[in-house]
Amino acid sequence: MAVSIRQLRAFIAISELGSFTLAARRLHVTQSALSLLIRDLERELRVRLMDRGPRGISLTVAGFDFLPPAIKVIEDLEAAVNGAAQLRDRRRGFVRVTCTPLYASTFVPQVLDGFRARFPNIDIRLLDTLNEEVFRRILIGEADLGIAPQRPTPPEIDETPLFVDRIDAICPRGHELAKRKSVSWKEVLRFPFISLTRDFTARLQADLSDGSSSLVLSPVHEVSYLATAFGLVKFGQGITAQPLAAKPMLASFGLVAVPTVQPIIRRQVSLFTRRGRTLSPAADGFRHFAIGSTEKLGV
């Protein structure tokens, strides 16, 4: 059955106004074009919908039965079109962002603050997770995009660089390294070292080995979360090294950051998406906003 939207609109307008002349005026068509639409509709339905009489237009029994579902079809279509326009214009939507704990508590909240001020009706869900879980959550569809330190990416993942972070030594305020302007990694590794996950430890060891084969990590603890590492450092269990983005968190633990040298180690922080999967307008808007926020936030 090839009933068109134009035919339904014509039938509804005539039914509401009781006049071909007024309906043609509302729809900005000629009366002959309107008559043709109704004729084709009745032919398609194989039933007469309205009668013309000296007192105007009157619906047949079939016309009265057909009017409510015709109106619903048009209302549903208009709702769908309006919803699509809202998604297109980012007036509503849903975005799931997966992120490593450090940047989930520092960079991403700043981006969220600016994004929600501009797009208040877009719902953002932040999924904090370990670095090695970011890609998995994107690939299985749990997240639309991810923000994490750069690492070897599978072919199904696209990467967009955001900013570069530097790895600093983290120690208590009263520690002998605390007042130094910088400290070499050779000096850092004289003290018990608290690392994060094996993934973090392996990448840090690779960077240290590039600087010198004598720099060997032997962590006394490998923990999953930054707060755990900082708590251990606070109570004298060793020192750690973390990206500069962690600096705002240090005061509450009574810790300080000391720049490390020989070698200087940096981390590229990137935004990741699933290759070949079109982002929703809301998610694409968040992606562009995050990329543009790096300069504004001074990262």
C-alpha positions as CSV (number, residue, x, y, z in Angstrom):
1,M,0.0,0.0,0.0
2,A,1.5,3.4,-1.1
3,V,-0.3,5.9,1.1
4,S,1.7,9.1,1.3
5,I,2.2,11.6,4.1
6,R,0.9,14.3,1.7
7,Q,-2.3,12.4,1.2
8,L,-2.8,12.0,5.0
9,R,-2.1,15.7,5.6
10,A,-4.6,16.6,2.9
11,F,-7.3,14.3,4.4
12,I,-6.7,15.6,7.9
13,A,-6.8,19.3,6.8
14,I,-10.1,18.9,4.9
15,S,-11.6,16.9,7.8
16,E,-10.7,19.6,10.3
17,L,-11.7,22.7,8.2
18,G,-14.6,21.2,6.3
19,S,-13.5,22.9,3.1
20,F,-11.3,22.2,0.2
21,T,-10.6,25.9,-0.2
22,L,-9.5,26.4,3.4
23,A,-7.5,23.2,3.4
24,A,-5.7,24.1,0.2
25,R,-4.8,27.5,1.7
26,R,-3.4,25.9,4.8
27,L,-1.3,23.4,2.9
28,H,-0.2,26.0,0.2
29,V,-1.5,23.9,-2.7
30,T,-4.1,24.4,-5.4
31,Q,-7.6,23.0,-4.9
32,S,-7.1,20.7,-7.9
33,A,-3.9,19.3,-6.4
34,L,-5.7,18.7,-3.1
35,S,-8.6,17.0,-4.9
36,L,-6.1,14.7,-6.7
37,L,-4.5,13.8,-3.4
38,I,-7.8,12.8,-1.9
39,R,-8.8,10.9,-5.0
40,D,-5.5,8.9,-5.0
41,L,-5.9,8.2,-1.3
42,E,-9.4,6.8,-1.7
43,R,-8.3,4.8,-4.7
44,E,-5.4,3.3,-2.7
45,L,-7.7,2.5,0.3
46,R,-10.5,1.4,-2.0
47,V,-13.1,3.2,0.0
48,R,-14.8,6.6,-0.1
49,L,-13.7,8.9,2.8
50,M,-15.7,12.0,2.3
51,D,-18.8,13.4,0.5
52,R,-19.2,16.8,-1.0
53,G,-22.6,18.4,-0.5
54,P,-24.3,21.7,-0.6
55,R,-23.4,22.3,3.0
56,G,-19.7,21.4,2.5
57,I,-17.6,18.4,3.1
58,S,-18.8,15.5,5.3
59,L,-16.9,12.4,6.3
60,T,-18.3,8.9,5.5
61,V,-18.3,6.2,8.1
62,A,-15.0,5.0,6.7
63,G,-13.7,8.5,6.8
64,F,-14.6,8.9,10.5
65,D,-12.9,5.5,11.3
66,F,-9.8,6.4,9.3
67,L,-9.3,9.9,10.8
68,P,-7.9,9.0,14.3
69,P,-5.2,6.6,13.0
70,A,-4.3,9.1,10.2
71,I,-3.8,11.8,12.9
72,K,-1.7,9.5,15.0
73,V,0.6,8.6,12.1
74,I,1.3,12.3,11.4
75,E,1.8,13.1,15.1
76,D,4.2,10.1,15.5
77,L,6.1,11.3,12.4
78,E,6.4,14.8,13.7
79,A,7.6,13.6,17.1
80,A,10.2,11.4,15.4
81,V,11.4,14.3,13.2
82,N,11.5,16.7,16.1
83,G,13.4,14.1,18.1
84,A,15.9,13.7,15.3
85,A,16.3,17.4,15.1
86,Q,17.0,17.7,18.8
87,L,19.6,15.0,18.5
88,R,21.1,16.7,15.5
89,D,21.2,20.0,17.3
90,R,22.4,18.4,20.5
91,R,19.5,19.6,22.5
92,R,19.2,16.1,24.0
93,G,21.1,12.8,23.9
94,F,23.1,10.3,25.8
95,V,26.9,9.9,26.0
96,R,28.9,7.2,27.8
97,V,32.6,8.1,28.5
98,T,35.0,5.6,29.9
99,C,38.2,6.9,31.4
100,T,41.1,6.0,33.7
101,P,40.7,7.0,37.3
102,L,43.2,9.9,37.2
103,Y,41.7,11.7,34.3
104,A,38.2,10.8,35.4
105,S,38.8,12.9,38.5
106,T,40.8,15.7,36.9
107,F,40.5,16.5,33.2
108,V,37.1,14.9,32.4
109,P,35.1,16.7,35.2
110,Q,36.4,20.1,33.8
111,V,35.3,19.1,30.3
112,L,31.9,18.0,31.7
113,D,31.4,21.3,33.5
114,G,31.8,23.3,30.3
115,F,29.9,20.8,28.1
116,R,26.9,20.6,30.4
117,A,26.7,24.4,30.6
118,R,26.4,24.5,26.8
119,F,24.2,21.4,26.3
120,P,22.3,21.0,29.6
121,N,19.9,18.3,28.3
122,I,22.5,15.8,27.2
123,D,23.0,13.0,29.7
124,I,26.7,12.1,30.3
125,R,27.6,8.9,32.0
126,L,31.2,8.6,33.2
127,L,32.6,5.1,33.5
128,D,35.9,5.1,35.4
129,T,38.0,2.0,34.8
130,L,41.5,0.7,34.7
131,N,43.6,1.7,31.7
132,E,43.6,-1.8,30.2
133,E,39.8,-1.9,30.3
134,V,39.2,1.3,28.3
135,F,39.5,-0.4,24.9
136,R,37.4,-3.4,25.9
137,R,34.5,-1.2,27.0
138,I,34.5,0.7,23.8
139,L,34.7,-2.4,21.6
140,I,31.8,-4.2,23.4
141,G,29.7,-1.1,23.2
142,E,29.6,-0.2,26.9
143,A,31.1,3.2,26.1
144,D,30.9,5.6,23.1
145,L,34.4,7.0,23.6
146,G,37.3,6.7,26.0
147,I,40.0,9.0,27.5
148,A,43.3,7.4,28.6
149,P,47.1,7.5,28.2
150,Q,48.2,6.4,24.8
151,R,49.1,2.8,24.3
152,P,49.3,0.3,21.4
153,T,45.8,0.3,19.9
154,P,44.0,-2.5,18.2
155,P,43.0,-2.0,14.6
156,E,39.3,-1.5,15.6
157,I,40.2,1.6,17.6
158,D,40.7,5.2,16.4
159,E,42.9,7.6,18.4
160,T,42.8,11.4,18.6
161,P,45.6,13.0,20.7
162,L,44.5,15.4,23.4
163,F,47.5,16.6,25.4
164,V,50.9,15.5,26.8
165,D,51.4,14.9,30.5
166,R,54.7,14.5,32.4
167,I,55.5,11.9,35.0
168,D,56.6,13.4,38.3
169,A,57.9,11.8,41.5
170,I,55.4,11.9,44.4
171,C,56.6,12.0,48.0
172,P,55.5,13.3,51.4
173,R,56.2,17.0,52.2
174,G,58.9,16.1,54.7
175,H,60.7,13.6,52.5
176,E,64.3,14.4,51.6
177,L,63.4,14.7,47.9
178,A,60.5,17.1,48.6
179,K,62.4,20.4,48.3
180,R,64.5,19.4,45.3
181,K,63.8,21.4,42.0
182,S,64.2,18.1,40.2
183,V,65.3,14.5,40.9
184,S,66.9,11.9,38.6
185,W,65.3,8.5,38.2
186,K,68.4,6.9,39.7
187,E,67.7,8.8,42.9
188,V,64.0,8.0,42.8
189,L,64.6,4.3,42.6
190,R,66.8,4.4,45.7
191,F,63.5,4.4,47.7
192,P,60.8,1.8,47.9
193,F,58.6,2.4,44.9
194,I,54.8,2.1,44.8
195,S,53.5,1.4,41.3
196,L,50.1,1.0,39.8
197,T,48.9,-1.9,37.7
198,R,51.3,-4.2,35.8
199,D,50.4,-2.3,32.6
200,F,51.6,1.0,34.2
201,T,54.7,-0.7,35.6
202,A,55.6,-2.2,32.2
203,R,55.2,1.0,30.3
204,L,57.2,3.0,32.9
205,Q,60.0,0.3,32.9
206,A,60.1,0.6,29.1
207,D,60.5,4.3,29.3
208,L,63.2,4.0,31.9
209,S,65.1,1.4,29.9
210,D,65.2,3.8,26.9
211,G,67.0,6.2,29.2
212,S,69.4,3.7,30.8
213,S,69.5,0.0,31.1
214,S,70.5,0.4,34.7
215,L,67.2,1.9,35.7
216,V,65.1,-1.1,37.0
217,L,61.7,-0.9,38.7
218,S,61.2,-3.3,41.6
219,P,57.9,-2.1,43.2
220,V,57.2,-2.9,46.8
221,H,53.5,-2.6,45.9
222,E,51.5,-2.7,42.7
223,V,48.0,-1.2,43.3
224,S,45.0,-0.6,41.1
225,Y,43.9,2.9,42.3
226,L,45.7,6.2,42.6
227,A,44.2,6.9,46.1
228,T,45.7,3.6,47.4
229,A,49.1,4.6,46.1
230,F,48.9,8.1,47.6
231,G,47.7,6.6,50.9
232,L,50.7,4.3,51.1
233,V,53.1,7.2,50.2
234,K,51.4,9.3,52.9
235,F,52.1,6.8,55.6
236,G,55.8,6.2,54.7
237,Q,55.6,3.0,52.7
238,G,57.6,4.4,49.8
239,I,57.3,7.0,47.0
240,T,55.5,6.8,43.6
241,A,55.5,8.6,40.3
242,Q,52.4,9.8,38.5
243,P,51.3,12.2,35.7
244,L,51.3,15.9,36.5
245,A,47.5,15.8,36.2
246,A,47.5,14.3,39.7
247,K,48.9,17.4,41.3
248,P,45.6,18.9,42.5
249,M,45.0,15.7,44.4
250,L,48.2,15.8,46.4
251,A,47.4,18.4,49.0
252,S,44.8,16.3,50.7
253,F,47.3,13.5,51.2
254,G,50.1,15.8,52.3
255,L,52.2,15.0,49.3
256,V,54.2,17.0,46.7
257,A,55.3,16.5,43.2
258,V,59.0,16.7,42.2
259,P,59.9,16.9,38.4
260,T,61.9,13.8,37.3
261,V,64.8,14.0,34.9
262,Q,67.3,11.6,33.3
263,P,65.1,10.7,31.6
264,I,62.1,13.0,31.4
265,I,59.1,10.8,30.8
266,R,55.9,12.1,29.2
267,R,52.5,10.5,28.5
268,Q,50.3,11.2,25.5
269,V,46.7,11.3,26.7
270,S,44.3,10.5,23.9
271,L,40.6,10.1,23.0
272,F,39.6,6.8,21.6
273,T,36.6,5.7,19.6
274,R,35.4,2.5,17.8
275,R,36.6,2.6,14.2
276,G,33.7,2.5,11.6
277,R,31.0,3.2,14.2
278,T,29.2,6.5,13.7
279,L,29.0,8.5,16.9
280,S,25.6,9.9,17.9
281,P,25.4,13.7,17.5
282,A,25.6,14.0,21.3
283,A,28.7,11.8,21.5
284,D,30.3,13.5,18.5
285,G,29.6,16.9,20.2
286,F,31.3,15.8,23.4
287,R,34.3,14.5,21.4
288,H,34.8,17.8,19.6
289,F,34.3,19.7,22.9
290,A,36.9,17.6,24.7
291,I,39.4,18.2,21.9
292,G,38.8,21.9,22.0
293,S,39.0,22.1,25.8
294,T,42.7,21.1,26.1
295,E,43.9,24.6,25.3
296,K,41.2,26.3,27.4
297,L,42.0,24.2,30.4
298,G,45.7,24.7,30.0
299,V,46.6,21.0,29.7
